[in-house]
Amino acid sequence: MKQLAMEVKDHLEHKILPFWMNLKDEQNGGFYGEVDYSLQIEKEADKGGIATARFLWTFSSAYRVTNNEKYFEYADHLYAFLRDKLYDRTHKGIYWLVDFRGEPKDTRKHVYAQSFAIYALSEYYRVSQSQEALDLAMEIYHLIEEKGYDKENQAYMEEFDRAWHPVDNEMLSENGVIAEITMNTHIHVLEAYTNLYKASPNQDLKQRLHDLLQVHYKKIYDEQTKFLGVFFDKEWRSLVDMKSFGHDIEASWLMDETVKTINVDDPNYDKMILDIAYNIADYAMREDGSLINEQVNGEYDYTRIWWVQAEAMVGFLNAYQHTDDLKFEQLIIKLWDYIKQNIVDNRENGEWYWSIEANGKPTERSVGEPWKTSYHNSRFCLEFIERVLV
């Protein structure tokens, strides 16, 4: 495993991060908003709030783990853009989208996006000790709790207009439903609050994390099937028969990170975390070493999406470290081989393809855009470095 982790570290430092560093917009701030499938940088593409937060998290974390000063310079650059252009000083919170100059374009507020701002700002604080950044993270945390949390049904709400009036959840719904509650938002609120607790532990935040773990265990996780529900109405009733394999394996290690961070001793959580990992390993991994995307109403989607493979690497490493089960070690080795041979874009100046179609060909989709950034695959690499090499 150590040799694999060293290979992953080299891949991060010489393949992934240089690709994104090439997108630094010196004139308008932040990173350029799109790299199309032909690897052409679209310098006037819109810049996403989620994307900017994910970039900020990546370079802050890369500096924290590697101590390479050049990554901190990029983190500084991204922090300034998030603070000055993406944060709404009138109504608070970060915008969904700004144009290439940093002017507001899509001013809706989404709890999912706010969570990534917290995740990024808390990570930036961990390396910079910037009180301003921590204050902004705490402000968004209190905003989510005030505007975005429904105490009656213990659920985080989804989408709002600029002034924080609830609207239909267009951005995180699919399959013909408008979901009032999503698993996706909840796992990323958990992720964000956990990192905020690492940056600035306090009792209120610790209690929210305990509550969130309970919600995941009691309302999102199905103990019978070992899958997580995806879309719910406001009463936590499932809206579609859907299994999202990448989100499940991602959630397993994110929940474990929370358990470790706030030092929870609960065998129910421990069992859930490992049951999810075993379930995905047995149900959705393919002979070629890859993890397929999802299953909806019994129909499989065999697309191999970049972030799904990255999260599986971490999820299986986490399970292996808990169990020493060689099954997980073999899954990691095969999956890394699949990633190198298929997902990694070996064209000059390439990074990772968005996905590989069921026929084995890369999806001709932009390789950098508001939903595809440095976060998932950089994090997989950083987790391997921290867990195996450090």
Secondary structure, DSSP 8 states (H G I E B T S, - for coil): -HHHHHHHHHHIIIIIHHHHHTTB-TTTSSB-SEE-TT--EETTS-EEHHHHHHHHHHHHHHHHHH--HHHHHHHHHHHHHIIIIIB-TTT-SB-SEE-TTS-EEE--EEHHHHHHHHHHHHHHHHHH--HHHHHHHHHHHHHHHHHSEETTTTEE--EE-TTS-B----TT--TT---SEEHHHHHHHHHHHHHHHHHS--HHHHHHHHHHHHHIIIIIB-TTT--B--EE-TT--B-S-EEEHHHHHHHHHHHHHHHHHTT---HHHHHHHHHHHHHHHHHTB-TTS-B--EEETTEEE--EEHHHHHHHHHHHHHHHHHH--HHHHHHHHHHHHHIIIIIB--STT--B-SEE-TTS-B--S-SBBTTB-SHHHHHHHHHHIIIII-
